[in-house]
Amino acid sequence: MRYKVLIADPLEEVGINMLKEIAEVDVKTKLSEDELCQIVGDYDALIVRSGTKVTRKVIEHGVKLKVVGRAGVGVDNIDVDAATERGIFVVNAPSAITTATAEHTFALLLALVRKIPQAFASLRNGKWERTKFIGAQLQGKTIGIIGLGRIGTQVAKYAKAFGMRVIGCDPFISQERARQLGIELRDLDDLLRESDIVTLHVPLTKETRKMIDARAISLMKDGAILVNAARGGVVDEEALYEALVSGKLAGAALDVFEQEPPKEGSTSFKLIQLDNVVATPHLGASAKEAQEEAAIEVARQVMAVLRGDFPTTAVNIPAISPDLLQLLRPFMDLSDRMGRFLSQLVRGRVEEVRLYYAGMLSEVETEPITRAFLKGLMEMRLPETVNLVNAPALARSRGIRVTDERSTQPTDYASLITASVRTHQEERSVSGTIFHGVGPRIIQINGYRVDVLPEGYAIVVEQIDRPGIIGRVGTLLGQHGINIAFMQVGRKEIGGRAVMVIMVDTPAPPELLEQIRQSHEAILDVHQVDFGPPLPLKTEQT
């Protein structure tokens, strides 16, 4: 059978030639949504870069589509949920830009420490100023890598080749895996204190936005260097500018900015005017080889699907039978929220995940539910796309041990999921169920009984059960204009340890959380959790 492939964005010729081995290939670029809808029904595969939007409408018109390929990493321009619903694979090329971005990180770093741009500009102006541009060497320096995904670990390999000491920070990599890579793991604050050079390789999320702020910079060594080839928003540019002007930091090498392109008058623009800054216009992946590798990788993945093989870079999961999906979907949604909850509650590097299934769930296939938990646990803090297909592999690659068990013993619930996450510092657990006619509920947190709908924002207060805490916390929230939607305390005994869950309409700022933490001696810890938007109302299964 001869397949048909539509390429809707420019693709390197090497990828096109590979596809021609098994398919008829048409290249039609700059199509509108309507134009794409008119023709996509004739094709078995669609390949795009970032320009073409593969919307639900496009996917619904792709009646023959078996796979959508993205010649790059991000799939924000593809409606993955719509593709999954129709059993269409979505594949990408995640490893294609790893080398290019890691190399660019070192290009920026070397240009900065050896003052290459300034020396070249001087030479071009007819000067020969050798003593003016004395730089520093990398050998023997300590480099701190924040984010140890594909790019971060590649940077670590290059750093080792330069004779550098490598330390790293990533909550989702085990001590054993780090040891294999020759990386000494540190908490973020310790990494900042010990590093001569700090380089960022994290996604831009709520957790990482402005993670390098004035406080973080104050922890860094005097004369340290910051490199950012990740995302502009992970650095507070005002704080960075002040640190560079004051001399707290010796320099910064930047490929990304909060505002791209930087506009005159913005902090991004002010940064690139400084003599101790080396900057490029978001060129991390802009290497010919990277573009060719992306074309080769996406072609290889599309060909695998068309040949009936399982692709290795799928970012979704194939459709399952409608009956099984109807049964499992509510539990998958609940499990995902439980993973998100523990991701924001635990401290330290995740080493082990255990899931227990009881009641009706002990009699059905629970792997999709386990995958959903891992997705929720890891997606908020990893640079890679985390989904139902790749979550187990990502956990394995980071040395996280995952086990699930089933119990046929009677429980108080028709179905029960209990998840436990152990880090190098602590272990925490959460249990959830779905009540018929009511919906999903978190029913235990670290063994304390609660009844919480896993939607929206929650403030979780760990405390000793004492009078006055509820009133004091409520007053603080009210003073900051934060409305309480629901509040509950779970305890095992009067005067013992307890957990208070406060559902709020809007998130609390970090300074308010700290005020709550300091407001009463019996308050042990405070966490804010974003469960996510409202869940679909699917309560008829249990």
C-alpha positions as CSV (number, residue, x, y, z in Angstrom):
1,M,0.0,0.0,0.0
2,R,1.3,3.4,-0.9
3,Y,0.7,6.0,1.8
4,K,0.2,9.8,1.3
5,V,2.0,12.3,3.5
6,L,1.3,16.0,3.6
7,I,4.1,18.4,4.8
8,A,2.6,21.7,5.7
9,D,5.7,23.6,6.8
10,P,9.3,23.7,5.4
11,L,11.2,20.5,6.1
12,E,14.8,19.6,5.3
13,E,15.1,17.6,2.1
14,V,16.7,14.6,3.8
15,G,13.5,14.0,5.7
16,I,11.4,14.3,2.6
17,N,13.5,11.8,0.7
18,M,13.2,9.3,3.6
19,L,9.4,9.6,3.5
20,K,9.4,9.0,-0.3
21,E,10.6,5.5,0.3
22,I,7.2,4.4,1.5
23,A,4.8,7.3,0.6
24,E,3.7,9.8,-1.9
25,V,4.8,13.1,-0.4
26,D,3.2,16.5,-1.0
27,V,4.7,19.8,0.3
28,K,2.1,22.5,0.6
29,T,3.0,25.3,3.0
30,K,1.4,28.5,4.3
31,L,-2.1,26.9,4.3
32,S,-5.0,28.5,6.2
33,E,-7.0,26.3,8.5
34,D,-9.8,26.1,6.0
35,E,-7.4,25.2,3.1
36,L,-5.8,22.5,5.3
37,C,-9.2,21.1,6.2
38,Q,-10.1,20.8,2.5
39,I,-7.2,18.6,1.7
40,V,-6.1,16.8,4.9
41,G,-8.7,14.1,4.5
42,D,-6.7,12.6,1.6
43,Y,-3.6,11.9,3.7
44,D,-2.4,9.3,6.1
45,A,0.2,11.5,7.8
46,L,0.6,15.2,8.4
47,I,4.0,16.8,9.3
48,V,4.3,20.4,10.6
49,R,6.8,22.6,12.3
50,S,5.6,25.5,14.6
51,G,3.9,27.6,11.9
52,T,0.9,25.4,11.1
53,K,-1.8,25.0,13.7
54,V,-3.3,21.5,13.8
55,T,-6.6,22.3,15.4
56,R,-9.4,20.0,16.4
57,K,-11.2,21.0,13.2
58,V,-8.2,20.0,11.1
59,I,-8.0,16.6,12.9
60,E,-11.7,16.0,12.5
61,H,-11.3,16.5,8.7
62,G,-8.3,14.2,8.7
63,V,-10.4,11.1,8.4
64,K,-7.5,8.9,7.2
65,L,-4.8,10.4,9.5
66,K,-2.8,7.9,11.4
67,V,-0.1,10.2,12.7
68,V,0.7,13.9,13.1
69,G,4.5,14.6,13.2
70,R,6.1,17.7,14.7
71,A,9.6,18.4,13.3
72,G,10.8,19.9,16.6
73,V,9.9,19.5,20.3
74,G,6.9,21.6,21.3
75,V,3.5,20.4,20.3
76,D,1.5,23.5,21.5
77,N,0.3,24.0,17.9
78,I,-1.3,20.5,17.8
79,D,-4.5,19.6,19.5
80,V,-3.1,16.5,21.1
81,D,-6.3,15.6,22.9
82,A,-8.3,15.7,19.7
83,A,-5.7,13.4,18.1
84,T,-5.8,11.0,21.0
85,E,-9.5,10.8,20.9
86,R,-9.3,9.7,17.3
87,G,-6.5,7.2,17.9
88,I,-4.0,9.4,16.0
89,F,-0.4,9.3,17.1
90,V,1.3,12.6,17.7
91,V,5.1,12.3,17.4
92,N,7.9,14.8,17.7
93,A,11.7,15.0,17.5
94,P,12.8,15.7,21.1
95,S,16.5,14.8,20.8
96,A,17.1,16.8,17.6
97,I,17.9,20.1,19.4
98,T,19.7,18.7,22.4
99,T,23.2,18.9,20.9
100,A,22.6,22.3,19.3
101,T,21.3,23.9,22.4
102,A,24.0,22.3,24.7
103,E,26.7,23.5,22.3
104,H,25.2,27.0,22.1
105,T,25.2,27.1,25.9
106,F,29.0,26.5,25.9
107,A,29.5,28.9,23.0
108,L,27.8,31.6,25.0
109,L,29.8,30.7,28.1
110,L,33.2,30.7,26.3
111,A,32.4,33.9,24.5
112,L,31.7,35.5,27.9
113,V,34.6,34.3,29.9
114,R,37.1,34.9,27.1
115,K,35.6,38.2,26.1
116,I,35.5,37.2,22.5
117,P,32.8,39.6,21.2
118,Q,34.6,42.6,22.8
119,A,38.0,41.5,21.5
120,F,36.6,41.0,18.0
121,A,34.9,44.4,18.0
122,S,38.2,46.0,19.1
123,L,40.2,44.2,16.5
124,R,37.7,45.2,13.8
125,N,38.3,48.8,14.8
126,G,42.0,48.5,14.1
127,K,43.1,48.0,17.6
128,W,45.4,45.3,19.1
129,E,44.6,45.2,22.8
130,R,45.8,41.9,24.1
131,T,46.1,42.9,27.7
132,K,42.7,44.5,27.8
133,F,40.8,41.2,27.1
134,I,42.3,38.8,29.6
135,G,39.7,36.2,30.4
136,A,39.3,33.2,32.6
137,Q,39.5,29.4,31.9
138,L,36.8,26.9,32.7
139,Q,39.0,24.0,33.9
140,G,38.7,23.6,37.7
141,K,35.6,25.8,37.9
142,T,32.3,24.5,39.4
143,I,29.3,24.6,37.1
144,G,25.8,24.3,38.6
145,I,23.2,23.0,36.2
146,I,19.6,23.6,37.1
147,G,17.5,21.1,35.2
148,L,18.9,17.7,34.2
149,G,16.8,16.7,31.3
150,R,18.3,15.9,27.9
151,I,20.0,19.3,27.4
152,G,21.1,19.7,31.0
153,T,22.8,16.2,31.0
154,Q,24.5,17.0,27.7
155,V,25.8,20.2,29.1
156,A,27.1,18.2,32.0
157,K,29.0,15.9,29.6
158,Y,30.6,18.9,27.9
159,A,31.5,20.4,31.3
160,K,33.2,17.2,32.4
161,A,35.3,17.3,29.2
162,F,36.4,20.8,30.1
163,G,37.6,19.5,33.4
164,M,34.9,21.2,35.4
165,R,33.3,20.1,38.6
166,V,29.6,19.5,37.9
167,I,26.8,19.9,40.4
168,G,23.1,19.8,39.5
169,C,19.6,20.4,40.8
170,D,16.6,18.4,39.6
171,P,13.8,17.0,41.8
172,F,13.2,14.2,39.4
173,I,16.6,12.5,39.1
174,S,17.8,10.0,41.6
175,Q,21.1,9.9,43.4
176,E,22.1,6.8,41.5
177,R,21.3,8.3,38.1
178,A,23.2,11.4,38.9
179,R,26.2,9.4,40.1
180,Q,26.2,7.6,36.7
181,L,26.4,10.9,35.0
182,G,29.1,12.2,37.2
183,I,26.9,14.9,38.7
184,E,26.8,15.8,42.4
185,L,23.2,16.6,43.4
186,R,22.4,19.7,45.4
187,D,19.4,21.5,46.6
188,L,18.9,24.8,44.7
189,D,20.2,27.1,47.4
190,D,23.3,25.0,47.9
191,L,23.9,24.9,44.2
192,L,23.7,28.6,43.9
193,R,26.2,29.0,46.8
194,E,28.8,26.6,45.4
195,S,28.8,27.4,41.7
196,D,31.2,29.6,39.8
197,I,28.8,29.3,36.8
198,V,25.1,28.7,37.0
199,T,23.3,27.5,33.8
200,L,19.6,27.1,33.4
201,H,17.8,24.3,31.5
202,V,14.3,24.2,32.8
203,P,10.9,24.9,31.2
204,L,8.9,28.0,32.0
205,T,6.2,27.1,34.5
206,K,4.6,28.7,37.5
207,E,7.2,27.0,39.7
208,T,10.2,28.2,37.6
209,R,9.0,31.7,36.6
210,K,11.6,34.1,38.0
211,M,13.3,31.3,40.0
212,I,16.5,33.3,39.7
213,D,15.4,36.4,41.5
214,A,17.1,38.9,43.9
215,R,17.1,36.3,46.7
216,A,18.6,33.6,44.5
217,I,21.3,36.0,43.1
218,S,22.2,37.0,46.7
219,L,23.1,33.4,47.4
220,M,25.5,33.2,44.4
221,K,29.2,33.7,44.8
222,D,30.5,37.2,44.3
223,G,31.8,37.3,40.7
224,A,29.7,34.3,39.5
225,I,28.3,33.9,36.0
226,L,24.8,33.2,34.9
227,V,23.9,31.4,31.6
228,N,20.4,31.2,30.3
229,A,19.6,29.3,27.2
230,A,16.3,28.0,28.5
231,R,13.4,30.5,28.7
232,G,13.6,34.2,29.4
233,G,10.9,34.2,32.2
234,V,12.9,32.0,34.5
235,V,15.2,34.9,35.4
236,D,14.1,38.2,37.1
237,E,15.7,40.5,34.6
238,E,15.6,43.6,36.9
239,A,17.4,41.7,39.6
240,L,19.9,40.4,37.1
241,Y,20.5,43.8,35.7
242,E,21.2,45.3,39.2
243,A,23.5,42.4,40.0
244,L,25.5,42.9,36.8
245,V,25.7,46.7,37.3
246,S,26.7,46.4,40.9
247,G,29.4,43.8,40.2
248,K,27.7,41.1,42.3
249,L,27.8,39.0,39.2
250,A,30.7,39.1,36.8
251,G,28.7,38.5,33.7
252,A,25.7,36.8,32.1
253,A,25.3,34.9,28.8
254,L,21.8,35.1,27.5
255,D,20.0,33.5,24.5
256,V,16.5,34.2,25.8
257,F,14.6,37.1,27.2
258,E,11.4,38.0,28.9
259,Q,10.6,40.1,25.9
260,E,11.5,38.8,22.5
261,P,12.7,40.7,20.6
262,P,13.8,43.1,23.3
263,K,12.2,46.5,22.8
264,E,14.1,49.7,23.5
265,G,13.4,50.8,27.1
266,S,12.7,47.3,28.4
267,T,14.9,45.6,30.9
268,S,15.8,43.0,28.3
269,F,17.1,45.8,26.1
270,K,19.1,47.3,28.9
271,L,20.7,44.0,29.6
272,I,22.2,43.6,26.1
273,Q,23.7,47.1,26.4
274,L,26.0,46.0,29.3
275,D,29.6,45.2,28.6
276,N,29.5,42.1,30.8
277,V,26.7,40.5,28.9
278,V,26.9,38.3,25.8
279,A,23.6,37.7,24.1
280,T,22.1,36.0,21.0
281,P,18.6,36.2,19.6
282,H,17.2,32.8,20.7
283,L,19.5,30.7,18.6
284,G,19.8,27.6,20.8
285,A,18.3,25.3,18.2
286,S,19.3,27.2,15.1
287,A,21.9,24.8,13.7
288,K,21.7,23.3,10.3
289,E,22.4,19.9,11.7
290,A,19.6,20.3,14.3
291,Q,17.1,21.1,11.6
292,E,18.3,18.1,9.6
293,E,18.1,15.9,12.6
294,A,14.6,17.1,13.3
295,A,13.6,16.2,9.8
296,I,15.2,12.8,10.0
297,E,13.7,12.0,13.4
298,V,10.2,13.0,12.6
299,A,10.4,11.1,9.3
300,R,11.6,8.0,11.1
301,Q,8.7,8.3,13.6
302,V,6.1,8.8,11.0
303,M,7.4,5.9,8.9
304,A,7.2,3.7,12.0
305,V,3.6,4.5,12.5
306,L,2.7,3.9,8.9
307,R,4.5,0.6,8.9
308,G,2.5,-0.5,12.0
309,D,5.3,-0.2,14.5
310,F,5.2,1.7,17.8
311,P,7.0,5.1,17.6
312,T,9.5,5.9,20.3
313,T,8.7,9.6,20.6
314,A,4.9,9.5,20.8
315,V,3.5,12.3,22.9
316,N,0.1,10.8,23.4
317,I,-1.4,7.3,23.9
318,P,-3.3,5.4,21.3
319,A,-7.0,5.2,21.6
320,I,-8.4,2.4,23.9
321,S,-11.8,0.8,23.5
322,P,-14.7,3.1,24.2
323,D,-16.0,0.9,27.1
324,L,-12.7,0.8,28.9
325,L,-12.0,4.5,28.3
326,Q,-15.5,5.3,29.8
327,L,-14.6,3.2,32.9
328,L,-11.0,4.5,33.4
329,R,-11.2,8.1,32.3
330,P,-12.6,9.5,35.6
331,F,-10.0,7.6,37.6
332,M,-7.2,8.7,35.3
333,D,-8.3,12.3,35.8
334,L,-8.4,11.8,39.6
335,S,-5.0,10.1,39.5
336,D,-3.5,12.9,37.5
337,R,-4.7,15.4,40.1
338,M,-3.3,13.3,42.9
339,G,0.1,13.4,41.1
340,R,-0.1,17.1,40.7
341,F,-0.9,17.4,44.4
342,L,2.1,15.4,45.7
343,S,4.4,17.1,43.2
344,Q,3.7,20.4,44.9
345,L,3.7,18.9,48.4
346,V,6.9,16.9,48.6
347,R,10.3,18.3,49.1
348,G,13.5,16.7,47.7
349,R,14.4,14.4,44.9
350,V,11.8,11.8,44.0
351,E,13.2,8.3,44.4
352,E,10.1,6.0,44.6
353,V,6.4,6.0,43.7
354,R,4.0,3.4,45.0
355,L,0.3,3.1,44.0
356,Y,-2.3,0.9,45.6
357,Y,-5.6,0.0,44.0
358,A,-8.5,-1.4,45.9
359,G,-12.2,-2.2,45.4
360,M,-13.4,-2.4,41.8
361,L,-10.0,-1.1,40.6
362,S,-8.3,-4.3,41.8
363,E,-10.1,-6.1,39.0
364,V,-9.3,-4.0,36.0
365,E,-6.3,-2.8,34.0
366,T,-4.8,0.0,36.0
367,E,-1.7,0.9,34.0
368,P,-3.4,3.9,32.4
369,I,-4.2,5.2,35.9
370,T,-0.6,4.7,37.0
371,R,0.6,6.6,33.9
372,A,-1.8,9.4,34.6
373,F,-0.4,9.7,38.2
374,L,3.2,9.9,36.8
375,K,2.1,12.5,34.3
376,G,0.6,14.7,37.0
377,L,3.6,14.2,39.3
378,M,6.2,15.1,36.7
379,E,4.7,17.5,34.2
380,M,4.9,20.6,36.3
381,R,8.6,20.4,36.9
382,L,10.2,18.7,33.9
383,P,11.4,20.4,30.7
384,E,10.2,17.5,28.5
385,T,6.6,17.1,27.4
386,V,5.2,14.6,29.9
387,N,2.2,12.5,28.8
388,L,0.5,9.2,29.2
389,V,2.9,7.6,26.7
390,N,6.2,8.8,27.9
391,A,5.7,9.3,31.7
392,P,6.9,5.8,32.7
393,A,10.0,6.1,30.5
394,L,10.8,9.5,31.9
395,A,10.5,8.1,35.4
396,R,12.8,5.2,34.6
397,S,15.4,7.4,32.9
398,R,15.6,9.4,36.2
399,G,16.0,6.4,38.4
400,I,12.6,6.7,40.0
401,R,11.2,3.3,41.1
402,V,7.5,2.8,40.3
403,T,5.4,0.0,41.7
404,D,1.7,-0.6,41.8
405,E,-0.2,-3.2,43.9
406,R,-3.8,-4.4,44.0
407,S,-5.7,-5.4,47.1
408,T,-8.9,-7.5,47.1
409,Q,-9.5,-6.8,50.8
410,P,-12.8,-5.0,51.6
411,T,-12.6,-1.2,51.9
412,D,-15.0,1.6,52.9
413,Y,-15.1,2.6,49.2
414,A,-16.2,1.0,46.0
415,S,-12.9,2.1,44.4
416,L,-9.8,3.5,46.0
417,I,-6.4,4.8,44.8
418,T,-3.6,5.5,47.3
419,A,-0.4,7.0,46.1
420,S,2.8,7.4,48.0
421,V,5.9,9.3,46.9
422,R,9.3,8.9,48.7
423,T,12.0,11.5,48.2
424,H,15.5,11.6,49.7
425,Q,14.0,13.8,52.5
426,E,10.5,12.5,53.2
427,E,7.5,10.4,52.2
428,R,4.0,11.6,51.7
429,S,0.8,10.0,50.6
430,V,-2.7,10.8,49.2
431,S,-5.8,8.7,48.7
432,G,-8.7,9.4,46.3
433,T,-12.0,7.9,45.2
434,I,-15.0,8.7,43.0
435,F,-18.4,8.9,44.7
436,H,-21.4,8.0,42.6
437,G,-23.3,11.1,41.7
438,V,-20.8,13.4,43.4
439,G,-17.5,13.0,41.6
440,P,-13.8,12.7,42.5
441,R,-12.5,13.4,46.0
442,I,-9.2,13.4,47.9
443,I,-10.1,11.5,51.0
444,Q,-6.8,11.2,52.8
445,I,-3.6,13.2,53.0
446,N,-0.7,11.5,54.8
447,G,-3.3,9.3,56.6
448,Y,-5.5,12.2,57.8
449,R,-9.1,11.9,56.6
450,V,-10.4,14.8,54.4
451,D,-13.0,15.3,51.7
452,V,-11.6,17.6,49.1
453,L,-12.7,18.2,45.5
454,P,-9.4,18.3,43.5
455,E,-10.0,21.5,41.5
456,G,-8.6,25.0,41.7
457,Y,-6.3,26.3,44.4
458,A,-5.7,24.9,47.9
459,I,-3.6,26.0,50.8
460,V,-2.5,23.0,52.9
461,V,-1.5,23.7,56.5
462,E,0.3,21.1,58.5
463,Q,-0.2,21.8,62.2
464,I,-0.6,20.7,65.8
465,D,-4.3,20.8,66.6
466,R,-4.6,23.9,68.7
467,P,-7.3,26.6,69.2
468,G,-7.0,29.8,67.3
469,I,-5.2,28.6,64.2
470,I,-8.3,28.6,61.9
471,G,-9.3,32.1,62.9
472,R,-5.8,33.5,62.5
473,V,-5.3,32.0,59.0
474,G,-8.7,33.1,57.9
475,T,-8.0,36.6,59.1
476,L,-4.8,36.8,57.1
477,L,-6.4,35.5,54.0
478,G,-9.2,38.0,54.4
479,Q,-6.8,40.9,54.9
480,H,-5.2,40.0,51.5
481,G,-8.5,39.8,49.7
482,I,-8.4,36.0,49.2
483,N,-11.8,34.4,49.5
484,I,-12.2,31.0,51.2
485,A,-14.4,28.6,49.2
486,F,-14.1,25.7,51.6
487,M,-12.1,24.6,54.7
488,Q,-11.6,21.3,56.4
489,V,-9.3,19.9,59.2
490,G,-8.3,16.3,59.3
491,R,-7.0,14.9,62.5
492,K,-6.5,11.6,64.3
493,E,-6.8,12.8,67.9
494,I,-7.5,15.9,69.8
495,G,-4.4,18.0,70.3
496,G,-2.3,15.9,67.9
497,R,-0.9,16.5,64.5
498,A,-3.5,17.6,61.9
499,V,-3.8,18.8,58.3
500,M,-6.0,21.8,57.3
501,V,-7.1,22.2,53.6
502,I,-8.3,25.6,52.6
503,M,-9.8,25.9,49.1
504,V,-9.4,29.5,47.9
505,D,-10.7,31.3,44.8
506,T,-7.3,32.9,43.9
507,P,-3.7,31.8,44.7
508,A,-1.9,33.3,47.6
509,P,1.3,35.2,47.1
510,P,4.5,33.6,48.6
511,E,4.8,36.4,51.2
512,L,1.3,35.6,52.5
513,L,2.2,31.9,52.8
514,E,5.2,32.8,54.8
515,Q,3.0,35.0,57.0
516,I,0.7,32.1,57.6
517,R,3.6,29.9,58.4
518,Q,4.8,32.4,61.1
519,S,1.4,33.3,62.4
520,H,1.2,30.5,65.0
521,E,3.8,28.3,66.8
522,A,1.6,25.2,66.2
523,I,1.8,25.7,62.4
524,L,4.5,23.3,61.1
525,D,4.4,23.9,57.3
526,V,2.3,25.6,54.6
527,H,2.0,24.6,51.0
528,Q,0.0,26.0,48.1
529,V,-1.4,23.6,45.5
530,D,-2.8,24.2,42.1
531,F,-5.0,21.2,41.3
532,G,-5.9,22.5,37.9
533,P,-9.2,23.6,36.2
534,P,-12.6,21.9,36.9
535,L,-12.8,18.3,36.0
536,P,-15.3,17.0,33.5
537,L,-18.5,15.8,35.3
538,K,-18.2,12.0,35.0
539,T,-19.5,10.4,38.1
540,E,-21.7,7.6,36.8
541,Q,-18.9,4.9,36.9
542,T,-18.9,4.3,40.7
